Amino acid sequence: MAEEETQKLEEKKEKKDFLKLIMVISQILILLLVVAIFVYFKFFFSLPTVPATVESQEKIKKQEESTVQKQVISHLDPFVVNLLDEEGRRFLKVTIDLVVESEKVSKEIGERLPEIRDLIIVCLSDKSFNEISDQMGKMRLRNEIKQQLNSLLTTGKVTKVLFTEFVVQ
């Protein structure tokens, strides 16, 4: 009797082991199939391309040029100003690059450089250390300089003000 029970338990155990083996093998096969499909579509499968005519290529280039404006960067010499401080001991050294819409605007900046430098110096010296010490303060300063320059310029706009050097002492 005991032998029959142990024999039945061994048969059940063998069946369970066999089922587990079949499940593991099937999971491995499914995983291999998924990997094979991925590799096929990633490296070997490509959609057929329609050869583009010269005319359609020119149209595409014109559309890309019209949507992406060419921007020009105007470099300004460094500014060193005293910050608005009770003790008057803090100063700011900043180098600014202006991203402008076109070469015309860059030329106007070159022609009106004394006015532009004066405007920026007045704007910078009107700030305290606490106003420009954090990231939000620098962002506000960028926007203020940009707005003031755009109100001064006549041929176009400044799209971005970039600080390439920003030192507070």
C-alpha positions as CSV (number, residue, x, y, z in Angstrom):
1,M,0.0,0.0,0.0
2,A,2.7,2.4,1.0
3,E,4.6,1.4,-2.2
4,E,1.6,2.2,-4.4
5,E,1.2,5.6,-2.8
6,T,4.9,6.5,-3.2
7,Q,4.7,5.3,-6.8
8,K,1.6,7.5,-7.4
9,L,3.3,10.5,-5.8
10,E,6.4,9.9,-8.0
11,E,4.3,9.7,-11.1
12,K,2.5,12.9,-10.2
13,K,5.8,14.6,-9.5
14,E,7.2,13.4,-12.8
15,K,4.1,14.7,-14.6
16,K,4.5,18.1,-12.8
17,D,8.2,18.2,-13.7
18,F,7.4,17.3,-17.3
19,L,4.7,20.1,-17.5
20,K,7.1,22.6,-16.0
21,L,9.8,21.7,-18.6
22,I,7.3,22.0,-21.4
23,M,6.2,25.5,-20.1
24,V,9.8,26.7,-19.8
25,I,10.6,25.5,-23.3
26,S,7.5,27.1,-24.8
27,Q,8.3,30.4,-23.0
28,I,11.9,30.4,-24.4
29,L,10.5,29.7,-27.9
30,I,8.1,32.5,-27.7
31,L,10.8,34.9,-26.5
32,L,13.1,33.8,-29.4
33,L,10.2,34.4,-31.8
34,V,9.6,37.9,-30.5
35,V,13.3,38.7,-30.7
36,A,13.5,37.4,-34.2
37,I,10.5,39.5,-35.3
38,F,12.1,42.6,-33.7
39,V,15.4,42.0,-35.4
40,Y,13.7,41.5,-38.7
41,F,11.6,44.7,-38.6
42,K,14.5,46.7,-37.1
43,F,17.3,45.8,-39.5
44,F,15.9,44.0,-42.5
45,F,12.4,45.4,-43.2
46,S,12.1,48.7,-44.9
47,L,9.2,50.4,-46.6
48,P,9.6,51.0,-50.3
49,T,10.5,54.6,-51.1
50,V,9.1,56.5,-53.9
51,P,11.8,58.1,-56.0
52,A,11.4,61.9,-55.7
53,T,11.6,64.1,-58.7
54,V,13.8,67.1,-58.9
55,E,10.7,69.4,-58.7
56,S,9.4,67.8,-55.6
57,Q,12.8,67.9,-54.0
58,E,13.0,71.7,-54.7
59,K,9.5,72.2,-53.3
60,I,10.5,70.4,-50.1
61,K,13.7,72.5,-49.8
62,K,11.7,75.7,-50.2
63,Q,9.2,74.7,-47.6
64,E,11.9,73.8,-45.1
65,E,13.7,77.1,-45.7
66,S,10.5,79.1,-45.3
67,T,9.6,77.3,-42.0
68,V,13.1,77.5,-40.5
69,Q,14.3,81.1,-40.4
70,K,18.0,81.6,-40.5
71,Q,19.1,83.2,-37.2
72,V,22.2,85.2,-36.8
73,I,24.1,85.7,-33.6
74,S,25.5,89.1,-32.6
75,H,28.3,89.0,-30.1
76,L,28.7,91.8,-27.7
77,D,31.7,92.7,-25.6
78,P,31.6,91.9,-21.9
79,F,29.8,94.2,-19.5
80,V,31.1,95.0,-16.0
81,V,28.6,96.9,-13.8
82,N,28.1,97.7,-10.2
83,L,25.0,96.0,-8.8
84,L,22.3,97.9,-6.9
85,D,23.5,97.2,-3.4
86,E,23.5,99.2,-0.2
87,E,27.2,98.8,0.3
88,G,28.1,99.1,-3.4
89,R,30.6,96.3,-3.3
90,R,29.0,93.8,-5.6
91,F,29.6,93.8,-9.4
92,L,28.5,91.8,-12.3
93,K,30.5,90.7,-15.3
94,V,28.4,89.4,-18.1
95,T,29.0,88.6,-21.7
96,I,25.9,88.6,-23.9
97,D,25.2,87.1,-27.3
98,L,22.0,88.2,-29.2
99,V,20.2,85.8,-31.5
100,V,18.5,88.0,-34.1
101,E,16.1,87.3,-37.0
102,S,18.4,88.3,-39.9
103,E,21.6,89.8,-41.0
104,K,19.9,93.2,-41.3
105,V,19.2,93.2,-37.6
106,S,22.8,92.3,-36.8
107,K,23.9,95.1,-39.0
108,E,21.6,97.6,-37.2
109,I,23.0,96.3,-33.8
110,G,26.5,97.1,-35.1
111,E,25.5,100.6,-36.2
112,R,23.6,101.4,-32.9
113,L,26.1,99.6,-30.6
114,P,26.6,102.6,-28.2
115,E,22.8,102.9,-27.7
116,I,22.4,99.2,-27.2
117,R,25.4,99.0,-24.7
118,D,24.0,101.9,-22.8
119,L,20.5,100.3,-22.6
120,I,22.0,97.0,-21.3
121,I,24.3,98.8,-18.8
122,V,21.4,100.7,-17.3
123,C,19.3,97.5,-17.2
124,L,22.0,95.5,-15.5
125,S,23.0,98.2,-13.0
126,D,19.4,98.5,-11.9
127,K,19.4,95.0,-10.5
128,S,20.4,93.8,-7.0
129,F,22.2,90.5,-6.3
130,N,19.0,89.0,-4.9
131,E,17.2,89.7,-8.1
132,I,19.6,87.9,-10.4
133,S,21.2,85.2,-8.1
134,D,18.7,82.4,-9.0
135,Q,17.7,80.9,-12.3
136,M,14.3,82.7,-12.5
137,G,16.0,86.0,-11.9
138,K,18.3,85.4,-14.9
139,M,15.3,84.4,-17.0
140,R,13.6,87.7,-16.0
141,L,16.7,89.6,-16.8
142,R,16.9,88.0,-20.3
143,N,13.3,88.8,-21.0
144,E,13.7,92.4,-19.9
145,I,16.8,93.0,-22.0
146,K,15.1,91.4,-25.0
147,Q,12.0,93.5,-24.7
148,Q,14.0,96.7,-24.3
149,L,16.2,95.9,-27.3
150,N,13.1,95.0,-29.5
151,S,11.6,98.4,-28.6
152,L,14.8,100.0,-29.8
153,L,15.4,98.1,-33.0
154,T,13.6,99.0,-36.2
155,T,14.6,96.4,-38.8
156,G,13.7,93.2,-36.9
157,K,13.7,91.5,-33.5
158,V,16.0,89.9,-31.0
159,T,14.7,86.3,-30.6
160,K,17.0,85.3,-27.7
161,V,19.4,86.8,-25.3
162,L,22.2,84.4,-24.3
163,F,24.5,84.8,-21.3
164,T,27.8,83.3,-22.3
165,E,29.5,84.5,-19.1
166,F,27.8,85.5,-15.9
167,V,29.9,86.3,-12.9
168,V,28.8,88.1,-9.7
169,Q,31.4,89.2,-7.2
